[in-house]
Amino acid sequence: MFNETVKSLRLQKRLTLRDFCSQAGLDPSNWSKVERGVNPPPGDVGLLERLANFFGLTGADKLAFIDEAAIQRREIPADVAENAILQKALPAFFRAARGHELTEQELLSFAEDIRKLHTPDAQ
């Protein structure tokens, strides 16, 4: 979870909470609540990118860091939610995750949508 990840990254840099907050421009009291999971992670993608850069995260690690924050806030990352294929496929996924059986046609449609995600020319 984001709170555990960010605390681990801070500790890897051997920073106290106060030192980290001072360097990152954060309020120690509020950030302590984030690290303990009392408050949700920040929703400001700019702040999350700045923190990822602070921790030296790049590429997939940076994206995973930002995604973890969204997931812990119980949100779908904006760039994913805006994807037209996923807007069509996610309702089927949600039904399946809730234990509702998908019809064969819904399952085939869902599989086709997922295939399109991994085949840029098919979009």
NORTAGI-V77660 format. One record per residue. N is the residue number from 1. RES is the residue in one letter. OMEGA is omega as a letter, one per 40 degrees, with the letter a starting at -180 (none if undefined). NEAR is the number of other C-alpha atoms within 10 Angstrom. Layout:
<<N | RES | OMEGA | NEAR> <N | RES | OMEGA | NEAR>>
This chain:
<<1 | M | a | 14> <2 | F | a | 22> <3 | N | i | 21> <4 | E | i | 13> <5 | T | a | 14> <6 | V | i | 20> <7 | K | i | 19> <8 | S | i | 13> <9 | L | i | 16> <10 | R | a | 19> <11 | L | i | 13> <12 | Q | i | 10> <13 | K | i | 11> <14 | R | i | 11> <15 | L | i | 14> <16 | T | i | 12> <17 | L | a | 18> <18 | R | i | 15> <19 | D | i | 14> <20 | F | a | 19> <21 | C | i | 18> <22 | S | a | 12> <23 | Q | a | 10> <24 | A | i | 13> <25 | G | a | 9> <26 | L | i | 14> <27 | D | a | 13> <28 | P | a | 15> <29 | S | i | 11> <30 | N | a | 12> <31 | W | i | 22> <32 | S | i | 17> <33 | K | i | 14> <34 | V | a | 19> <35 | E | i | 21> <36 | R | i | 12> <37 | G | i | 15> <38 | V | i | 12> <39 | N | i | 14> <40 | P | i | 19> <41 | P | i | 23> <42 | P | i | 16> <43 | G | a | 14> <44 | D | a | 12> <45 | V | i | 15> <46 | G | i | 11> <47 | L | i | 13> <48 | L | i | 19> <49 | E | i | 17> <50 | R | i | 14> <51 | L | i | 17> <52 | A | i | 20> <53 | N | i | 12> <54 | F | a | 14> <55 | F | i | 15> <56 | G | a | 11> <57 | L | i | 17> <58 | T | i | 13> <59 | G | a | 7> <60 | A | i | 9> <61 | D | i | 12> <62 | K | i | 18> <63 | L | i | 14> <64 | A | i | 15> <65 | F | a | 20> <66 | I | i | 24> <67 | D | i | 21> <68 | E | i | 21> <69 | A | i | 25> <70 | A | a | 21> <71 | I | i | 15> <72 | Q | i | 16> <73 | R | a | 16> <74 | R | i | 10> <75 | E | i | 13> <76 | I | i | 15> <77 | P | a | 17> <78 | A | a | 11> <79 | D | i | 7> <80 | V | a | 12> <81 | A | a | 13> <82 | E | a | 11> <83 | N | a | 12> <84 | A | a | 11> <85 | I | a | 17> <86 | L | i | 18> <87 | Q | i | 13> <88 | K | a | 13> <89 | A | a | 19> <90 | L | i | 14> <91 | P | i | 12> <92 | A | i | 20> <93 | F | a | 17> <94 | F | i | 11> <95 | R | a | 12> <96 | A | a | 13> <97 | A | i | 10> <98 | R | i | 9> <99 | G | i | 9> <100 | H | i | 11> <101 | E | i | 12> <102 | L | i | 14> <103 | T | i | 10> <104 | E | a | 9> <105 | Q | i | 9> <106 | E | i | 14> <107 | L | i | 16> <108 | L | i | 12> <109 | S | i | 15> <110 | F | i | 21> <111 | A | i | 12> <112 | E | i | 14> <113 | D | i | 21> <114 | I | i | 14> <115 | R | a | 13> <116 | K | i | 15> <117 | L | a | 14> <118 | H | i | 10> <119 | T | a | 10> <120 | P | a | 8> <121 | D | a | 7> <122 | A | a | 10> <123 | Q | none | 11>>
